[in-house]
């Protein structure tokens, strides 16, 4: 298990690393992004300039870059809010995350779950009015939704949403974790 998980916002100097990560088959399978320098700049540049409501976070483990996490309030992205809200209740202030572990040798060993747990804990302090974190995952990405379950999320629904990769069917598993005080 990693000793220290830390993150910081993506900066333009990280684009070459992101491009490399997005080419990796296990990442590209579910993160169907243009990994060319132009594509990475187009997709991640607005976040580095503060033009996006969400966060793109470079996650390091024991000082080594290992993962990417995106975090945002669901209501800041109207299309996502509408699509997700048609399947499950999305309370005001709810946050969503998306993530991947870059090195395939580090998948399936609990790193993704540890990163998710760390981001969840930080979300409760960074977003003090967030009542829940809700994460849709394409149903075929079993490793991802199981990592959420191991991190304390529970499945709250299933339904059709636009998949990231057009080769996937639209069925998504929706998982949620609520703010600890709300569980009492």
Rosetta constraint file for C-alpha pairs under 8 A:
AtomPair CA 1 CA 110 HARMONIC 7.33 0.50
AtomPair CA 1 CA 111 HARMONIC 7.13 0.50
AtomPair CA 2 CA 61 HARMONIC 6.25 0.50
AtomPair CA 2 CA 62 HARMONIC 6.58 0.50
AtomPair CA 2 CA 111 HARMONIC 7.40 0.50
AtomPair CA 3 CA 61 HARMONIC 7.29 0.50
AtomPair CA 3 CA 62 HARMONIC 5.98 0.50
AtomPair CA 4 CA 61 HARMONIC 5.58 0.50
AtomPair CA 4 CA 62 HARMONIC 4.90 0.50
AtomPair CA 4 CA 63 HARMONIC 7.55 0.50
AtomPair CA 5 CA 59 HARMONIC 6.96 0.50
AtomPair CA 5 CA 60 HARMONIC 5.81 0.50
AtomPair CA 5 CA 61 HARMONIC 4.64 0.50
AtomPair CA 5 CA 62 HARMONIC 6.42 0.50
AtomPair CA 5 CA 63 HARMONIC 7.94 0.50
AtomPair CA 5 CA 115 HARMONIC 6.97 0.50
AtomPair CA 5 CA 118 HARMONIC 7.30 0.50
AtomPair CA 6 CA 59 HARMONIC 5.75 0.50
AtomPair CA 6 CA 60 HARMONIC 5.34 0.50
AtomPair CA 6 CA 61 HARMONIC 6.52 0.50
AtomPair CA 6 CA 63 HARMONIC 7.77 0.50
AtomPair CA 7 CA 57 HARMONIC 5.96 0.50
AtomPair CA 7 CA 58 HARMONIC 5.36 0.50
AtomPair CA 7 CA 59 HARMONIC 4.28 0.50
AtomPair CA 7 CA 60 HARMONIC 5.90 0.50
AtomPair CA 8 CA 57 HARMONIC 5.38 0.50
AtomPair CA 8 CA 58 HARMONIC 5.55 0.50
AtomPair CA 8 CA 59 HARMONIC 6.84 0.50
AtomPair CA 9 CA 48 HARMONIC 7.46 0.50
AtomPair CA 9 CA 55 HARMONIC 6.85 0.50
AtomPair CA 9 CA 56 HARMONIC 5.76 0.50
AtomPair CA 9 CA 57 HARMONIC 4.53 0.50
AtomPair CA 9 CA 58 HARMONIC 6.09 0.50
AtomPair CA 10 CA 14 HARMONIC 6.27 0.50
AtomPair CA 10 CA 47 HARMONIC 7.83 0.50
AtomPair CA 10 CA 48 HARMONIC 6.29 0.50
AtomPair CA 10 CA 56 HARMONIC 5.68 0.50
AtomPair CA 10 CA 57 HARMONIC 5.44 0.50
AtomPair CA 10 CA 58 HARMONIC 5.61 0.50
AtomPair CA 11 CA 15 HARMONIC 7.38 0.50
AtomPair CA 11 CA 48 HARMONIC 5.52 0.50
AtomPair CA 12 CA 41 HARMONIC 7.77 0.50
AtomPair CA 12 CA 45 HARMONIC 6.97 0.50
AtomPair CA 12 CA 48 HARMONIC 6.74 0.50
AtomPair CA 14 CA 18 HARMONIC 6.23 0.50
AtomPair CA 15 CA 19 HARMONIC 5.99 0.50
AtomPair CA 15 CA 37 HARMONIC 7.22 0.50
AtomPair CA 15 CA 40 HARMONIC 6.33 0.50
AtomPair CA 15 CA 41 HARMONIC 6.92 0.50
AtomPair CA 15 CA 44 HARMONIC 7.93 0.50
AtomPair CA 16 CA 20 HARMONIC 6.27 0.50
AtomPair CA 16 CA 37 HARMONIC 7.08 0.50
AtomPair CA 17 CA 21 HARMONIC 6.22 0.50
AtomPair CA 18 CA 22 HARMONIC 6.01 0.50
AtomPair CA 18 CA 35 HARMONIC 7.76 0.50
AtomPair CA 18 CA 40 HARMONIC 7.32 0.50
AtomPair CA 19 CA 23 HARMONIC 6.48 0.50
AtomPair CA 19 CA 35 HARMONIC 4.79 0.50
AtomPair CA 19 CA 36 HARMONIC 6.41 0.50
AtomPair CA 19 CA 37 HARMONIC 6.69 0.50
AtomPair CA 19 CA 40 HARMONIC 6.34 0.50
AtomPair CA 20 CA 24 HARMONIC 6.93 0.50
AtomPair CA 20 CA 35 HARMONIC 7.41 0.50
AtomPair CA 21 CA 27 HARMONIC 6.95 0.50
AtomPair CA 21 CA 102 HARMONIC 5.65 0.50
AtomPair CA 21 CA 103 HARMONIC 7.95 0.50
AtomPair CA 22 CA 27 HARMONIC 5.82 0.50
AtomPair CA 22 CA 28 HARMONIC 5.42 0.50
AtomPair CA 22 CA 31 HARMONIC 7.09 0.50
AtomPair CA 22 CA 32 HARMONIC 7.98 0.50
AtomPair CA 22 CA 33 HARMONIC 6.85 0.50
AtomPair CA 22 CA 34 HARMONIC 7.89 0.50
AtomPair CA 22 CA 35 HARMONIC 5.66 0.50
AtomPair CA 23 CA 27 HARMONIC 7.10 0.50
AtomPair CA 23 CA 28 HARMONIC 5.81 0.50
AtomPair CA 23 CA 35 HARMONIC 6.25 0.50
AtomPair CA 24 CA 28 HARMONIC 5.83 0.50
AtomPair CA 24 CA 102 HARMONIC 7.72 0.50
AtomPair CA 25 CA 29 HARMONIC 5.83 0.50
AtomPair CA 26 CA 30 HARMONIC 7.41 0.50
AtomPair CA 26 CA 104 HARMONIC 6.84 0.50
AtomPair CA 27 CA 31 HARMONIC 5.72 0.50
AtomPair CA 27 CA 100 HARMONIC 6.76 0.50
AtomPair CA 27 CA 101 HARMONIC 7.79 0.50
AtomPair CA 27 CA 102 HARMONIC 6.92 0.50
AtomPair CA 28 CA 32 HARMONIC 5.17 0.50
AtomPair CA 28 CA 33 HARMONIC 6.97 0.50
AtomPair CA 29 CA 165 HARMONIC 7.25 0.50
AtomPair CA 30 CA 141 HARMONIC 7.65 0.50
AtomPair CA 30 CA 164 HARMONIC 6.60 0.50
AtomPair CA 30 CA 165 HARMONIC 6.15 0.50
AtomPair CA 31 CA 164 HARMONIC 6.48 0.50
AtomPair CA 31 CA 165 HARMONIC 7.00 0.50
AtomPair CA 32 CA 164 HARMONIC 6.07 0.50
AtomPair CA 32 CA 165 HARMONIC 5.24 0.50
AtomPair CA 33 CA 39 HARMONIC 7.57 0.50
AtomPair CA 33 CA 40 HARMONIC 7.92 0.50
AtomPair CA 34 CA 39 HARMONIC 4.87 0.50
AtomPair CA 34 CA 40 HARMONIC 6.55 0.50
AtomPair CA 35 CA 39 HARMONIC 5.71 0.50
AtomPair CA 35 CA 40 HARMONIC 5.68 0.50
AtomPair CA 36 CA 40 HARMONIC 6.13 0.50
AtomPair CA 37 CA 41 HARMONIC 6.07 0.50
AtomPair CA 38 CA 42 HARMONIC 6.06 0.50
AtomPair CA 39 CA 43 HARMONIC 6.04 0.50
AtomPair CA 40 CA 44 HARMONIC 5.70 0.50
AtomPair CA 40 CA 45 HARMONIC 7.35 0.50
AtomPair CA 41 CA 45 HARMONIC 4.78 0.50
AtomPair CA 42 CA 46 HARMONIC 7.26 0.50
AtomPair CA 44 CA 48 HARMONIC 6.67 0.50
AtomPair CA 44 CA 56 HARMONIC 7.54 0.50
AtomPair CA 45 CA 49 HARMONIC 6.41 0.50
AtomPair CA 46 CA 50 HARMONIC 6.24 0.50
AtomPair CA 46 CA 51 HARMONIC 4.85 0.50
AtomPair CA 46 CA 52 HARMONIC 5.75 0.50
AtomPair CA 47 CA 51 HARMONIC 5.69 0.50
AtomPair CA 47 CA 52 HARMONIC 4.95 0.50
AtomPair CA 47 CA 53 HARMONIC 7.68 0.50
AtomPair CA 47 CA 54 HARMONIC 7.11 0.50
AtomPair CA 47 CA 55 HARMONIC 6.61 0.50
AtomPair CA 47 CA 56 HARMONIC 6.66 0.50
AtomPair CA 53 CA 72 HARMONIC 6.71 0.50
AtomPair CA 53 CA 73 HARMONIC 7.81 0.50
AtomPair CA 53 CA 76 HARMONIC 6.46 0.50
AtomPair CA 54 CA 70 HARMONIC 7.00 0.50
AtomPair CA 54 CA 71 HARMONIC 5.66 0.50
AtomPair CA 54 CA 72 HARMONIC 4.22 0.50
AtomPair CA 54 CA 73 HARMONIC 7.03 0.50
AtomPair CA 54 CA 76 HARMONIC 7.96 0.50
AtomPair CA 55 CA 69 HARMONIC 8.00 0.50
AtomPair CA 55 CA 70 HARMONIC 5.47 0.50
AtomPair CA 55 CA 71 HARMONIC 5.13 0.50
AtomPair CA 55 CA 72 HARMONIC 6.18 0.50
AtomPair CA 56 CA 68 HARMONIC 7.16 0.50
AtomPair CA 56 CA 69 HARMONIC 6.04 0.50
AtomPair CA 56 CA 70 HARMONIC 4.62 0.50
AtomPair CA 56 CA 71 HARMONIC 6.76 0.50
AtomPair CA 57 CA 68 HARMONIC 5.71 0.50
AtomPair CA 57 CA 69 HARMONIC 5.10 0.50
AtomPair CA 57 CA 70 HARMONIC 6.05 0.50
AtomPair CA 57 CA 71 HARMONIC 7.91 0.50
AtomPair CA 58 CA 65 HARMONIC 6.73 0.50
AtomPair CA 58 CA 66 HARMONIC 7.78 0.50
AtomPair CA 58 CA 67 HARMONIC 6.19 0.50
AtomPair CA 58 CA 68 HARMONIC 4.98 0.50
AtomPair CA 58 CA 69 HARMONIC 6.68 0.50
AtomPair CA 59 CA 65 HARMONIC 5.76 0.50
AtomPair CA 59 CA 66 HARMONIC 5.91 0.50
AtomPair CA 59 CA 67 HARMONIC 4.94 0.50
AtomPair CA 59 CA 68 HARMONIC 5.71 0.50
AtomPair CA 59 CA 69 HARMONIC 7.04 0.50
AtomPair CA 59 CA 115 HARMONIC 7.91 0.50
AtomPair CA 60 CA 64 HARMONIC 4.85 0.50
AtomPair CA 60 CA 65 HARMONIC 4.03 0.50
AtomPair CA 60 CA 66 HARMONIC 5.30 0.50
AtomPair CA 60 CA 67 HARMONIC 6.79 0.50
AtomPair CA 61 CA 65 HARMONIC 6.39 0.50
AtomPair CA 61 CA 66 HARMONIC 6.25 0.50
AtomPair CA 66 CA 101 HARMONIC 5.99 0.50
AtomPair CA 66 CA 102 HARMONIC 5.58 0.50
AtomPair CA 66 CA 103 HARMONIC 6.85 0.50
AtomPair CA 67 CA 99 HARMONIC 7.17 0.50
AtomPair CA 67 CA 100 HARMONIC 5.61 0.50
AtomPair CA 67 CA 101 HARMONIC 4.38 0.50
AtomPair CA 67 CA 102 HARMONIC 5.26 0.50
AtomPair CA 68 CA 99 HARMONIC 5.45 0.50
AtomPair CA 68 CA 100 HARMONIC 5.61 0.50
AtomPair CA 68 CA 101 HARMONIC 6.78 0.50
AtomPair CA 68 CA 102 HARMONIC 7.58 0.50
AtomPair CA 69 CA 97 HARMONIC 6.72 0.50
AtomPair CA 69 CA 98 HARMONIC 5.61 0.50
AtomPair CA 69 CA 99 HARMONIC 4.29 0.50
AtomPair CA 69 CA 100 HARMONIC 6.80 0.50
AtomPair CA 70 CA 97 HARMONIC 5.40 0.50
AtomPair CA 70 CA 98 HARMONIC 5.07 0.50
AtomPair CA 70 CA 99 HARMONIC 6.23 0.50
AtomPair CA 71 CA 95 HARMONIC 6.96 0.50
AtomPair CA 71 CA 96 HARMONIC 5.77 0.50
AtomPair CA 71 CA 97 HARMONIC 4.46 0.50
AtomPair CA 71 CA 98 HARMONIC 6.66 0.50
AtomPair CA 72 CA 76 HARMONIC 7.32 0.50
AtomPair CA 72 CA 95 HARMONIC 5.48 0.50
AtomPair CA 72 CA 96 HARMONIC 5.63 0.50
AtomPair CA 72 CA 97 HARMONIC 6.67 0.50
AtomPair CA 73 CA 77 HARMONIC 7.62 0.50
AtomPair CA 73 CA 93 HARMONIC 6.19 0.50
AtomPair CA 73 CA 94 HARMONIC 5.77 0.50
AtomPair CA 73 CA 95 HARMONIC 4.19 0.50
AtomPair CA 73 CA 96 HARMONIC 6.23 0.50
AtomPair CA 74 CA 78 HARMONIC 7.69 0.50
AtomPair CA 74 CA 80 HARMONIC 6.67 0.50
AtomPair CA 74 CA 81 HARMONIC 5.52 0.50
AtomPair CA 74 CA 90 HARMONIC 7.99 0.50
AtomPair CA 74 CA 93 HARMONIC 7.41 0.50
AtomPair CA 74 CA 94 HARMONIC 6.01 0.50
AtomPair CA 74 CA 95 HARMONIC 5.39 0.50
AtomPair CA 74 CA 96 HARMONIC 6.02 0.50
AtomPair CA 75 CA 80 HARMONIC 7.77 0.50
AtomPair CA 75 CA 81 HARMONIC 5.46 0.50
AtomPair CA 75 CA 92 HARMONIC 7.17 0.50
AtomPair CA 75 CA 93 HARMONIC 7.12 0.50
AtomPair CA 75 CA 94 HARMONIC 7.54 0.50
AtomPair CA 76 CA 81 HARMONIC 7.86 0.50
AtomPair CA 77 CA 81 HARMONIC 6.13 0.50
AtomPair CA 78 CA 82 HARMONIC 6.07 0.50
AtomPair CA 79 CA 83 HARMONIC 6.14 0.50
AtomPair CA 80 CA 84 HARMONIC 5.92 0.50
AtomPair CA 81 CA 85 HARMONIC 5.64 0.50
AtomPair CA 81 CA 90 HARMONIC 7.52 0.50
AtomPair CA 82 CA 86 HARMONIC 6.22 0.50
AtomPair CA 83 CA 87 HARMONIC 7.29 0.50
AtomPair CA 83 CA 161 HARMONIC 6.38 0.50
AtomPair CA 84 CA 88 HARMONIC 6.32 0.50
AtomPair CA 84 CA 90 HARMONIC 7.39 0.50
AtomPair CA 84 CA 136 HARMONIC 7.73 0.50
AtomPair CA 84 CA 161 HARMONIC 7.45 0.50
AtomPair CA 85 CA 89 HARMONIC 5.65 0.50
AtomPair CA 85 CA 90 HARMONIC 5.59 0.50
AtomPair CA 87 CA 157 HARMONIC 6.76 0.50
AtomPair CA 87 CA 158 HARMONIC 7.03 0.50
AtomPair CA 87 CA 159 HARMONIC 5.98 0.50
AtomPair CA 88 CA 156 HARMONIC 7.25 0.50
AtomPair CA 88 CA 157 HARMONIC 6.41 0.50
AtomPair CA 88 CA 174 HARMONIC 7.89 0.50
AtomPair CA 90 CA 94 HARMONIC 6.50 0.50
AtomPair CA 90 CA 134 HARMONIC 7.81 0.50
AtomPair CA 91 CA 131 HARMONIC 7.23 0.50
AtomPair CA 91 CA 132 HARMONIC 7.69 0.50
AtomPair CA 92 CA 130 HARMONIC 7.76 0.50
AtomPair CA 92 CA 131 HARMONIC 7.86 0.50
AtomPair CA 93 CA 129 HARMONIC 6.16 0.50
AtomPair CA 93 CA 130 HARMONIC 4.80 0.50
AtomPair CA 93 CA 131 HARMONIC 6.57 0.50
AtomPair CA 93 CA 132 HARMONIC 7.88 0.50
AtomPair CA 94 CA 130 HARMONIC 5.15 0.50
AtomPair CA 94 CA 131 HARMONIC 5.82 0.50
AtomPair CA 94 CA 132 HARMONIC 5.12 0.50
AtomPair CA 94 CA 133 HARMONIC 5.67 0.50
AtomPair CA 94 CA 134 HARMONIC 6.94 0.50
AtomPair CA 95 CA 130 HARMONIC 6.58 0.50
AtomPair CA 95 CA 132 HARMONIC 6.52 0.50
AtomPair CA 95 CA 133 HARMONIC 4.74 0.50
AtomPair CA 95 CA 134 HARMONIC 6.29 0.50
AtomPair CA 96 CA 133 HARMONIC 5.33 0.50
AtomPair CA 96 CA 134 HARMONIC 5.13 0.50
AtomPair CA 96 CA 135 HARMONIC 5.37 0.50
AtomPair CA 97 CA 133 HARMONIC 7.54 0.50
AtomPair CA 97 CA 134 HARMONIC 7.61 0.50
AtomPair CA 97 CA 135 HARMONIC 6.17 0.50
AtomPair CA 98 CA 135 HARMONIC 7.42 0.50
AtomPair CA 100 CA 112 HARMONIC 7.20 0.50
AtomPair CA 101 CA 106 HARMONIC 7.12 0.50
AtomPair CA 101 CA 107 HARMONIC 6.52 0.50
AtomPair CA 101 CA 111 HARMONIC 7.61 0.50
AtomPair CA 101 CA 112 HARMONIC 6.26 0.50
AtomPair CA 102 CA 106 HARMONIC 7.83 0.50
AtomPair CA 103 CA 107 HARMONIC 6.96 0.50
AtomPair CA 106 CA 111 HARMONIC 6.79 0.50
AtomPair CA 107 CA 111 HARMONIC 6.69 0.50
AtomPair CA 107 CA 112 HARMONIC 7.04 0.50
AtomPair CA 108 CA 112 HARMONIC 7.89 0.50
AtomPair CA 108 CA 143 HARMONIC 7.71 0.50
AtomPair CA 110 CA 114 HARMONIC 6.15 0.50
AtomPair CA 110 CA 147 HARMONIC 7.73 0.50
AtomPair CA 111 CA 115 HARMONIC 6.14 0.50
AtomPair CA 112 CA 116 HARMONIC 6.12 0.50
AtomPair CA 112 CA 147 HARMONIC 6.44 0.50
AtomPair CA 113 CA 117 HARMONIC 6.12 0.50
AtomPair CA 113 CA 147 HARMONIC 4.99 0.50
AtomPair CA 113 CA 148 HARMONIC 6.62 0.50
AtomPair CA 113 CA 150 HARMONIC 6.38 0.50
AtomPair CA 113 CA 151 HARMONIC 5.45 0.50
AtomPair CA 114 CA 118 HARMONIC 6.22 0.50
AtomPair CA 114 CA 151 HARMONIC 7.30 0.50
AtomPair CA 115 CA 119 HARMONIC 6.17 0.50
AtomPair CA 116 CA 120 HARMONIC 6.03 0.50
AtomPair CA 116 CA 147 HARMONIC 7.90 0.50
AtomPair CA 116 CA 148 HARMONIC 7.14 0.50
AtomPair CA 116 CA 151 HARMONIC 6.44 0.50
AtomPair CA 117 CA 121 HARMONIC 6.19 0.50
AtomPair CA 117 CA 151 HARMONIC 5.45 0.50
AtomPair CA 117 CA 152 HARMONIC 7.96 0.50
AtomPair CA 118 CA 122 HARMONIC 6.25 0.50
AtomPair CA 119 CA 123 HARMONIC 5.99 0.50
AtomPair CA 120 CA 124 HARMONIC 6.63 0.50
AtomPair CA 120 CA 133 HARMONIC 7.75 0.50
AtomPair CA 121 CA 125 HARMONIC 7.21 0.50
AtomPair CA 122 CA 126 HARMONIC 5.92 0.50
AtomPair CA 123 CA 127 HARMONIC 5.44 0.50
AtomPair CA 123 CA 128 HARMONIC 7.74 0.50
AtomPair CA 123 CA 130 HARMONIC 7.79 0.50
AtomPair CA 124 CA 128 HARMONIC 5.69 0.50
AtomPair CA 124 CA 130 HARMONIC 6.75 0.50
AtomPair CA 124 CA 179 HARMONIC 6.70 0.50
AtomPair CA 130 CA 179 HARMONIC 7.32 0.50
AtomPair CA 131 CA 178 HARMONIC 5.94 0.50
AtomPair CA 131 CA 179 HARMONIC 5.34 0.50
AtomPair CA 131 CA 182 HARMONIC 7.34 0.50
AtomPair CA 132 CA 176 HARMONIC 6.65 0.50
AtomPair CA 132 CA 177 HARMONIC 5.60 0.50
AtomPair CA 132 CA 178 HARMONIC 4.18 0.50
AtomPair CA 132 CA 179 HARMONIC 5.60 0.50
AtomPair CA 133 CA 176 HARMONIC 5.56 0.50
AtomPair CA 133 CA 177 HARMONIC 5.41 0.50
AtomPair CA 133 CA 178 HARMONIC 6.45 0.50
AtomPair CA 134 CA 174 HARMONIC 6.93 0.50
AtomPair CA 134 CA 175 HARMONIC 5.68 0.50
AtomPair CA 134 CA 176 HARMONIC 4.41 0.50
AtomPair CA 134 CA 177 HARMONIC 6.73 0.50
AtomPair CA 135 CA 174 HARMONIC 5.67 0.50
AtomPair CA 135 CA 175 HARMONIC 5.24 0.50
AtomPair CA 135 CA 176 HARMONIC 6.34 0.50
AtomPair CA 136 CA 172 HARMONIC 5.96 0.50
AtomPair CA 136 CA 173 HARMONIC 5.66 0.50
AtomPair CA 136 CA 174 HARMONIC 4.38 0.50
AtomPair CA 136 CA 175 HARMONIC 6.40 0.50
AtomPair CA 137 CA 141 HARMONIC 6.77 0.50
AtomPair CA 137 CA 144 HARMONIC 7.06 0.50
AtomPair CA 137 CA 145 HARMONIC 6.30 0.50
AtomPair CA 137 CA 172 HARMONIC 5.25 0.50
AtomPair CA 137 CA 173 HARMONIC 5.30 0.50
AtomPair CA 137 CA 174 HARMONIC 6.41 0.50
AtomPair CA 138 CA 163 HARMONIC 6.55 0.50
AtomPair CA 138 CA 168 HARMONIC 7.51 0.50
AtomPair CA 138 CA 169 HARMONIC 7.89 0.50
AtomPair CA 138 CA 170 HARMONIC 7.07 0.50
AtomPair CA 138 CA 171 HARMONIC 6.05 0.50
AtomPair CA 138 CA 172 HARMONIC 4.18 0.50
AtomPair CA 138 CA 173 HARMONIC 6.19 0.50
AtomPair CA 139 CA 145 HARMONIC 7.92 0.50
AtomPair CA 139 CA 171 HARMONIC 5.66 0.50
AtomPair CA 139 CA 172 HARMONIC 4.64 0.50
AtomPair CA 139 CA 173 HARMONIC 5.27 0.50
AtomPair CA 140 CA 168 HARMONIC 7.64 0.50
AtomPair CA 141 CA 145 HARMONIC 6.75 0.50
AtomPair CA 142 CA 146 HARMONIC 5.97 0.50
AtomPair CA 143 CA 147 HARMONIC 6.10 0.50
AtomPair CA 144 CA 148 HARMONIC 6.50 0.50
AtomPair CA 145 CA 149 HARMONIC 6.37 0.50
AtomPair CA 145 CA 173 HARMONIC 7.28 0.50
AtomPair CA 145 CA 175 HARMONIC 7.54 0.50
AtomPair CA 146 CA 150 HARMONIC 6.22 0.50
AtomPair CA 147 CA 151 HARMONIC 6.19 0.50
AtomPair CA 148 CA 152 HARMONIC 6.51 0.50
AtomPair CA 148 CA 153 HARMONIC 5.35 0.50
AtomPair CA 148 CA 154 HARMONIC 7.74 0.50
AtomPair CA 148 CA 175 HARMONIC 7.33 0.50
AtomPair CA 149 CA 153 HARMONIC 4.68 0.50
AtomPair CA 149 CA 154 HARMONIC 5.81 0.50
AtomPair CA 149 CA 155 HARMONIC 7.71 0.50
AtomPair CA 149 CA 175 HARMONIC 7.86 0.50
AtomPair CA 152 CA 177 HARMONIC 6.65 0.50
AtomPair CA 153 CA 175 HARMONIC 5.81 0.50
AtomPair CA 153 CA 176 HARMONIC 5.14 0.50
AtomPair CA 153 CA 177 HARMONIC 4.64 0.50
AtomPair CA 154 CA 175 HARMONIC 5.25 0.50
AtomPair CA 154 CA 176 HARMONIC 5.51 0.50
AtomPair CA 154 CA 177 HARMONIC 6.51 0.50
AtomPair CA 155 CA 173 HARMONIC 7.01 0.50
AtomPair CA 155 CA 174 HARMONIC 5.78 0.50
AtomPair CA 155 CA 175 HARMONIC 4.24 0.50
AtomPair CA 155 CA 176 HARMONIC 6.41 0.50
AtomPair CA 156 CA 174 HARMONIC 5.77 0.50
AtomPair CA 156 CA 175 HARMONIC 5.48 0.50
AtomPair CA 156 CA 176 HARMONIC 6.47 0.50
AtomPair CA 157 CA 173 HARMONIC 6.21 0.50
AtomPair CA 157 CA 174 HARMONIC 5.04 0.50
AtomPair CA 157 CA 175 HARMONIC 7.08 0.50
AtomPair CA 158 CA 171 HARMONIC 6.85 0.50
AtomPair CA 158 CA 172 HARMONIC 5.53 0.50
AtomPair CA 158 CA 173 HARMONIC 4.63 0.50
AtomPair CA 158 CA 174 HARMONIC 5.66 0.50
AtomPair CA 159 CA 170 HARMONIC 7.70 0.50
AtomPair CA 159 CA 171 HARMONIC 5.33 0.50
AtomPair CA 159 CA 172 HARMONIC 5.43 0.50
AtomPair CA 159 CA 173 HARMONIC 6.89 0.50
AtomPair CA 159 CA 174 HARMONIC 7.86 0.50
AtomPair CA 160 CA 170 HARMONIC 4.74 0.50
AtomPair CA 160 CA 171 HARMONIC 4.41 0.50
AtomPair CA 160 CA 172 HARMONIC 5.87 0.50
AtomPair CA 161 CA 170 HARMONIC 5.12 0.50
AtomPair CA 161 CA 171 HARMONIC 6.38 0.50
AtomPair CA 161 CA 172 HARMONIC 6.39 0.50
AtomPair CA 162 CA 170 HARMONIC 5.62 0.50
AtomPair CA 163 CA 168 HARMONIC 6.13 0.50
AtomPair CA 163 CA 169 HARMONIC 6.94 0.50
AtomPair CA 163 CA 170 HARMONIC 5.47 0.50
AtomPair CA 164 CA 168 HARMONIC 7.87 0.50
AtomPair CA 178 CA 182 HARMONIC 6.48 0.50
AtomPair CA 178 CA 183 HARMONIC 6.82 0.50
AtomPair CA 179 CA 183 HARMONIC 6.87 0.50
AtomPair CA 180 CA 184 HARMONIC 7.13 0.50
